[in-house]
Amino acid sequence: MSSNQPSPSQKVIKQYAEIRHIVAYLGEKEQFAWWATTTLSATGRKYHSMLFPRSATLSTTLAATKAAETHHDDLLGRKRSFHLFRMPSEVEQSFHAHYRNDTDTFNVYGKDNALARLVEIAGEEKQVAEGPVQVGTQKQIRATKSIQALAGHYAHAFKTGVTVIPFFADA
């Protein structure tokens, strides 16, 4: 599933990183309980700051996104598809470089503010049925429209209480 496409622009990576952080936060136990973590809560952040004093913010984000990745993979599978928490390797490498250098990604949101920001990024909610929903192909991952589509699907899912897994096919 590797591609020969160049790394995405910094703008695209920043937008994806923000959506990842928001969805990871909203999916946690204290918000919509898609996964059982509380890593991005005040307690989780404090715990990580004791364990990893120099990289607590990065640590909490990576732990929360790993829980989200596992949840998505369990519902979608790992073959022939990509999702917000498991992208092609060159995109993942760009994420890690971004996370090391840009602390603006790690905003602390309240539930309502996080959901409002997701709707703002999307421009509009995408009304879909529960379960996996293809939003594009691997070639379309780097497009701003794809970022908006992901944000719209997640915003609708959180607002309506359905579990939606937007994904990109490997075709």
N, C-alpha and C positions, 0 to 999 in steps of 0.2 A: 504494500500500500504506500510505498514511498513515491514521492513525486520529484520532478526536476524543476519545480516552480521556485522562483526566488522567495526569500523571506518576505513576509508582508511588511507594509510601511509601519512606521512608529505610530501613526495615527490609528491605524487599524488595530494594532496590538494594544494600544491604550484603551480603545473602546471595548475590545474583547476582555481585557483584564478587569475593567470596571464591571462589565456584565457578569463575569465569572464571580467576582467578589460579592456582588449583590445577590445573585442566585444562590451562591454557597451560604450566604447569611440567611436569606429567606427560607431556604430548605431545612435549616436547622430546627431542632426540637422545640425551641421556644417560640418560633414563628409558625411555620406550616408543617413541621415534622415530617419532611420527606426522608430525612435521615436522622439518626439518634444523637448527633453531636451537639455540643454547645460551645464549640471552639471559639466562635466569633463573639460570644457574649462577654460582658465585663469580667466575669469570673475566668473564662477561658483565656482571655487576653492577659489577665493578671498572672495566671498559672504559667503561661508561656513566657512572660517577662521574667519570672523567677528562674525558669529552666534555661532560657536562651536570652540573656540580657541584651546582647548586641543585635539579635535578629528576631526578636519576639513577634513583630508585626508580620514579617515574612513567614515565620514558623506557623502562626495561627492561620494565615491564608492558605498555605500549602496543606496543612492538616485538614482544613475544612473542604478544600477542593478535592482532596483525595477521597474523602467520604462521599462527596457528590459524584466523583468519577465512578466509584464502586456501585453506587445506586443506579446511575445511568447504564453502566455496563450490565448489571443484573437484569435490567428491563429491556435493554436493546441488544446486548451481545457485543462482542469485540470484533467481529469479522465484517469486512467490507463496508464499514461506516465510521463516521467521526461525529463527535458531539462537542458541546461547549467545554467539557472537562477532559476530553481526549481528542486532540487535534493531530495533524501530521507532524512528524518530528521537527521539521524546520520551524513550524509555528510554535511548538512547545519550547524549543530552544529560544526563540524570540521572547516568549513569555517570561522565561526564567531570567533572561538578561534585563527585561523591563522591570521585573519584580525587585531585582537587586538595586536598580538605579532610580526608581520612581516611587517615592512614598506617597504621592497623591492618590495612587491606586487604592490605598487601604483606608478609605474613608469609613468612619463609623456611622452607620445609619440606624435609625429606628425603623420599625416594621413599616409604618405608613410612608415615611420618607423614602425608604428603599423601593417600595412598590411604585411610588410616584415617579421616582427617577427612572425605573425600568420602563414605565409607560412613556416618559419623556424621550428616552432613547429610541423607543420603538416608533413613535409617531402615532401608532394606533395598535390596539390589541388585535391579535389574530384568533378568531374563534374556531376552535378545532375540537374534535372528539378526543377522548382519553387515549393515551398510549403513544407509541412512536409515530412521529410525523416527519416525513422528509421535507426539508426546506431548500434543498439544493444538492449540488454535487461537490466533490472535493475541489474542483476548479473554481467554484463560486465562493469558497470560504473567505477569500480576501476582499470580497465586495462589501461595501457599506450596507447595501440592501440586505445582505445575509445577516449582518449584525442586527439590523432593525427587525428582521423576521424572527430571529431567536428571541430578542427582547419582547416582541409582541406575543409570541407563543407562551413564554414564561409568565408574562404579566397576566394574560388571560387565565392560565392554569392556576396561579396563586389566587386570583380574585374569585374564581369559580369553584375552587377546591378539587379540580381534576388533576391527575398527574399526566403531564405531557412531556415527552422526550423528543424535542426537535433534533434532527440529525442530518448529516450530509452523507450521501451515498458515495462510494469509492469509484464511481463511473465517470 
